[in-house]
């Protein structure tokens, strides 16, 4: 399994992004784009506010 480090959490801005994406955690409409870094790559996942907050609270400081 790849180890991923939280890089950033950004709000989805356009209505087309919000309407066409669902939260990876719970299936609700996604409102945030979460970026992880791992082994030289960036992984993008979409989350709702609640799940993004839980990720942010459980992660160490963002890796820049």
ZICORRA-V651668 format. One line per field, one symbol per residue. ss: DSSP state (H for helix, E for strand, L for the rest). A space follows every 10 residues. Layout:
# ZICORRA-V651668
ss->???
This chain:
# ZICORRA-V651668
ss->LLLLEEEEEE ELLLHHHHHL LELLLLLLEL LEEEEEEELL EEEEEEELHH HHHHHHHHLL LLLL
